[in-house]
Amino acid sequence: MAVYFISKDKRVRAIVANFEIKRIKLNFLLRNSSLSLFEKQKLLVDLSGQVKRALTFSVKSRNRCVLTGRAGSVFRYFRVSRIMLKEMASRGMLTGVRKSS
């Protein structure tokens, strides 16, 4: 089950990265004052078409542990869950990290 969540997370992040570039480009073009009203409306239609796809937003992607697929309590810097972080720190697998006790 964890492999499914990890592969889905990778797929969603790739989709988000692809559409983020398109969204930034469309927003930049909309701010251009030399475009006609017709061209701006055409760009707005393209931008609103992207809004309907829920997976294209980065806030819709869930932070998951890259090792276990766990969704809760994931450290962003390491992209691992607190459980895996504790295990890896106690084994000495993380550089500069050690248990406090």
Order of alpha helices (4+ residues) and beta strands (2+ residues): alpha-alpha-beta-beta-alpha
